[in-house]
């Protein structure tokens, strides 16, 4: 495996001021005015809409409730759209699929009751023994036999698979368009919907950000703040160029943790943070900040330490994803995020 050259990386940073920005994510658990009010009162400063799960015009009720909550609370919050971009995801399943270790499952481009739908480009790239990581690496498959229209896989690490979960092919880089037609459609609605920020997934070079700025300019959306997500090794290899072009950098630990051996992720996160500090680029840390709070009202000790350490490393923003989108305790999660990140330094 090619070594990552991200040094200098480990000079001890002085603790920075608490992040000024805290984000939640829209979803079934976070879509009504009352919930938004509670999150805003807890200190949330913005909401993210993941366009991989739905377009702006299909989320009109959610957006109206978010605006109403801001009016009720007397605050103004950011609305961020997370574009689909060159991200890989599975398609829509008729129902959640239980995958057991050692079992077999079929991948297909066309919807089928006994198969996981995936983009055709994924089937074209697969060869026997190629690993596939689903749902931020929670589930692992291994290709066994590949034919023209489907691939049979063995389940290495099982779990419950739901629709539209992430898909990664370690060691394979696919040539995918920067934006999808759906992304372009959503950009035409951005101004009307009150979008203030745009998050670009799987950024691979500064050129990607320049191209996105050109597209935004064509749509008269130059004022949108760009957040560039670092999610693979290519992005890490071109980190300096991306930092120079973007407004914000996002250390997106879900797919990044699938692109690297997971035990290397903490060191890479700290190295990227150091590079951002050196170039005065504000950055966000995201993914599983308080993941246990999807099911429990109190986070783990490791999670609150993770949040606080991100702040100590200079993070200017933190984001909750599944904790607010699909968790049982969205308000409690936001309170813990804000309180932990803004806790005073203790001197002993």
C-alpha positions in Angstrom: 0.0 0.0 0.0 1.3 3.4 -1.0 2.3 5.3 2.2 0.5 8.6 3.0 2.7 11.6 3.2 0.9 14.1 5.4 3.7 15.2 7.7 4.3 17.5 9.5 1.4 16.4 11.5 1.8 16.0 15.2 3.0 19.3 16.7 0.9 19.7 19.8 -1.9 22.3 19.0 -3.1 24.8 21.5 -6.8 24.3 22.2 -8.8 26.6 20.0 -12.0 28.4 20.8 -15.0 26.2 20.8 -16.5 25.6 17.4 -18.8 28.3 16.3 -20.9 25.9 14.2 -22.9 22.8 15.1 -24.9 20.9 12.5 -27.7 18.3 12.5 -29.0 16.3 9.6 -32.5 16.0 8.3 -34.2 12.7 8.4 -37.2 10.8 9.8 -36.3 11.7 13.4 -35.6 15.4 12.6 -38.2 16.9 10.3 -40.8 18.8 12.4 -40.8 22.3 13.8 -40.8 21.2 17.5 -37.7 19.1 17.0 -35.9 21.8 15.1 -36.7 24.3 17.9 -35.3 22.0 20.5 -32.1 21.6 18.4 -31.7 25.3 17.9 -32.2 26.0 21.6 -29.5 23.5 22.3 -27.0 25.5 20.2 -27.4 24.0 16.7 -26.4 26.5 14.0 -27.3 24.7 10.8 -28.9 21.7 9.2 -27.6 19.4 6.4 -29.8 17.8 3.8 -28.2 14.7 2.2 -29.4 14.8 -1.4 -28.4 11.1 -1.8 -31.7 10.4 0.1 -34.0 13.0 -1.5 -34.2 16.1 -3.6 -35.0 19.6 -2.3 -38.4 19.7 -3.9 -39.4 16.5 -2.2 -38.4 17.9 1.2 -40.5 21.1 1.1 -42.3 20.3 4.3 -39.1 19.7 6.2 -37.6 22.9 4.9 -40.8 24.9 5.8 -40.7 23.4 9.3 -37.0 24.4 9.7 -37.8 28.0 8.6 -40.7 28.2 11.0 -38.5 27.0 13.9 -35.9 29.7 13.2 -38.7 32.3 13.2 -40.0 30.9 16.5 -36.6 30.9 18.1 -35.5 34.2 16.7 -32.4 32.9 15.1 -31.0 32.4 11.6 -29.4 29.0 10.8 -27.6 27.7 7.8 -29.1 25.2 5.3 -26.4 23.0 3.8 -27.0 20.6 0.9 -24.7 17.6 0.6 -24.5 16.8 -3.1 -24.6 13.3 -4.5 -21.5 13.9 -6.6 -19.2 10.9 -7.5 -20.3 9.0 -4.4 -21.3 5.3 -4.6 -24.4 4.0 -2.9 -26.6 1.0 -3.2 -30.1 1.5 -4.6 -33.5 1.2 -3.0 -34.3 -2.1 -1.3 -37.9 -3.4 -1.0 -37.2 -3.9 2.7 -34.1 -4.0 4.9 -31.9 -7.0 4.2 -30.3 -9.2 6.9 -26.9 -10.4 5.8 -25.3 -13.3 7.7 -21.6 -14.1 7.8 -20.7 -16.8 5.3 -24.0 -16.3 3.3 -24.2 -15.3 -0.4 -25.9 -12.3 -1.9 -26.2 -11.1 -5.5 -25.5 -7.6 -6.8 -27.3 -6.4 -9.9 -27.7 -3.1 -11.8 -31.4 -3.7 -12.5 -33.9 -4.0 -9.5 -34.5 -7.6 -8.5 -36.2 -9.0 -5.4 -33.2 -11.2 -4.5 -30.4 -8.7 -5.3 -28.8 -5.6 -4.0 -29.1 -2.8 -6.6 -25.7 -1.1 -7.4 -24.5 1.2 -10.2 -23.5 -0.5 -13.4 -20.0 1.0 -13.1 -19.5 -1.1 -9.9 -20.4 -4.3 -11.7 -18.0 -3.5 -14.5 -15.2 -2.9 -12.1 -15.6 -6.0 -9.9 -13.3 -9.0 -10.3 -13.3 -12.2 -8.1 -12.0 -11.7 -4.6 -12.6 -7.9 -4.7 -13.9 -6.6 -1.3 -16.9 -4.3 -1.0 -17.7 -2.2 2.0 -21.3 -1.2 2.7 -22.8 1.3 5.2 -19.5 3.0 6.1 -17.7 -0.3 6.4 -20.2 -1.9 8.8 -20.8 -4.7 6.2 -18.2 -6.4 4.1 -18.7 -8.5 1.0 -16.3 -10.3 -1.2 -16.9 -10.9 -4.9 -17.0 -14.6 -5.9 -18.3 -14.9 -9.5 -18.8 -12.1 -12.0 -21.1 -12.3 -15.0 -22.4 -9.7 -17.4 -25.4 -8.4 -15.4 -24.7 -9.5 -11.8 -22.1 -10.5 -9.3 -22.4 -13.1 -6.6 -20.7 -12.1 -3.3 -19.8 -13.9 0.0 -20.7 -12.1 3.2 -17.5 -11.6 5.2 -19.1 -9.3 7.9 -22.8 -9.3 8.1 -25.4 -6.8 9.4 -28.7 -5.2 8.6 -28.6 -3.4 5.2 -31.0 -0.6 4.4 -31.6 1.4 1.2 -29.2 4.0 -0.1 -26.3 3.1 2.1 -22.7 3.9 1.1 -20.7 1.6 -1.0 -16.8 1.5 -1.3 -14.5 -0.5 -3.4 -11.1 -0.5 -1.6 -8.2 -0.1 -4.1 -10.5 0.8 -7.1 -11.0 4.4 -8.4 -13.9 4.8 -10.8 -14.2 7.7 -13.3 -17.5 9.2 -12.3 -18.9 12.7 -13.1 -18.4 15.5 -10.6 -22.2 16.2 -10.4 -25.2 14.1 -11.2 -28.2 15.3 -13.1 -30.0 15.3 -9.8 -27.3 17.6 -8.3 -27.8 20.1 -11.1 -31.5 20.0 -10.7 -31.2 20.7 -7.0 -28.8 23.6 -7.6 -31.5 25.3 -9.7 -33.7 25.2 -6.6 -31.1 26.2 -4.1 -31.8 29.9 -3.9 -35.5 29.5 -3.7 -35.1 27.0 -0.9 -32.7 29.2 1.1 -29.6 27.1 0.7 -26.5 28.9 2.1 -23.8 26.1 1.9 -22.9 23.3 -0.4 -21.0 20.1 0.6 -19.0 18.4 -2.2 -18.3 14.7 -1.6 -15.2 12.7 -2.7 -13.2 15.8 -3.7 -10.1 14.5 -5.5 -8.2 17.7 -6.4 -8.4 21.5 -6.3 -9.6 21.3 -9.8 -12.9 19.7 -8.6 -13.5 22.8 -6.4 -12.7 25.2 -9.3 -15.1 23.3 -11.5 -17.8 23.4 -8.8 -17.3 27.2 -8.5 -17.8 27.6 -12.2 -21.0 25.6 -12.1 -22.3 27.7 -9.1 -21.4 30.9 -11.0 -23.4 29.7 -14.0 -26.4 29.3 -11.7 -25.7 32.7 -10.0 -24.9 30.9 -6.7 -21.4 32.3 -6.1 -22.3 33.3 -2.6 -22.7 29.6 -1.4 -20.0 28.5 0.9 -18.2 25.3 -0.3 -17.3 22.5 2.1 -14.9 20.0 0.5 -15.2 16.4 1.9 -12.0 14.4 2.1 -13.2 10.7 1.8 -10.5 8.8 -0.1 -6.8 8.4 -0.7 -6.8 10.5 -3.8 -8.2 13.4 -1.8 -5.5 12.9 0.8 -2.8 12.8 -1.9 -4.0 16.2 -3.2 -4.9 17.7 0.1 -2.9 21.0 -0.2 -4.5 21.8 -3.6 -8.0 21.2 -2.2 -7.3 23.4 0.9 -6.1 26.2 -1.3 -9.4 26.2 -3.3 -12.1 25.4 -0.8 -13.8 27.6 1.8 -14.0 24.7 4.3 -12.5 21.3 4.5 -14.5 18.3 5.9 -12.8 15.3 7.5 -15.6 12.8 6.5 -14.6 9.8 8.6 -17.3 7.4 7.2 -15.9 6.7 3.7 -12.4 7.8 4.7 -12.5 5.0 7.2 -13.4 2.6 4.4 -10.6 3.8 2.2 -7.9 3.2 4.8 -7.2 0.6 7.4 -9.5 1.7 10.2 -6.7 1.8 12.8 -5.0 4.5 10.7 -8.0 6.9 10.7 -7.1 8.7 14.0 -3.6 9.6 12.8 -4.8 10.7 9.4 -7.5 12.8 11.0 -4.9 14.6 13.1 -2.6 15.0 10.2 -5.3 16.6 8.0 -6.3 18.9 10.9 -2.7 20.0 11.3 -2.4 20.7 7.6 -5.6 22.8 7.8 -4.3 24.8 10.8 -1.0 25.4 9.0 -2.9 26.9 6.0 -5.6 28.7 8.0 -8.4 26.6 6.5 -11.4 26.1 8.7 -12.4 22.5 9.0 -15.3 20.3 10.1 -15.2 16.8 11.6 -18.1 14.5 10.9 -19.4 10.9 11.2 -20.2 8.9 14.3 -19.4 11.7 16.7 -22.1 10.4 19.1 -23.2 7.3 17.2 -24.3 5.4 20.3 -26.9 8.1 20.9 -28.9 6.8 18.0 -30.1 4.2 20.6 -29.1 5.5 24.0 -29.8 8.9 25.7 -26.3 9.2 27.0 -23.0 9.0 24.9 -20.0 6.8 25.7 -17.0 8.2 27.4 -15.0 7.5 24.2 -17.4 9.6 22.2 -17.3 12.7 24.3 -13.5 12.4 24.3 -13.6 12.2 20.5 -15.7 15.4 20.3 -13.4 17.3 22.7 -10.3 16.2 21.0 -11.6 17.4 17.6 -12.0 20.8 19.2 -8.5 20.7 20.7 -7.2 19.9 17.2 -8.8 23.1 15.9 -12.1 21.9 14.4 -14.4 25.0 13.7 -17.5 22.9 13.1 -18.9 19.5 14.1 -21.8 17.7 12.6 -24.2 15.0 13.7 -25.6 12.7 11.0 -27.5 9.5 11.9 -27.8 10.7 15.5 -30.3 13.4 14.5 -31.5 12.0 11.1 -32.6 8.5 12.4 -31.8 8.4 16.1 -34.1 8.1 19.1 -32.6 11.1 20.9 -31.7 13.9 18.4 -32.2 16.7 20.9 -30.1 15.0 23.6 -27.4 14.3 21.1 -27.2 17.9 20.1 -27.0 19.1 23.7 -24.1 16.7 24.4 -22.3 17.8 21.3 -22.5 21.5 22.1 -21.8 21.1 25.8 -18.8 18.9 25.3 -17.3 21.0 22.6 -17.7 24.2 24.6 -16.6 22.8 27.9 -13.9 24.9 29.6 -10.3 23.9 29.8 -9.5 22.2 33.1 -6.1 23.0 34.7 -4.9 20.6 37.4 
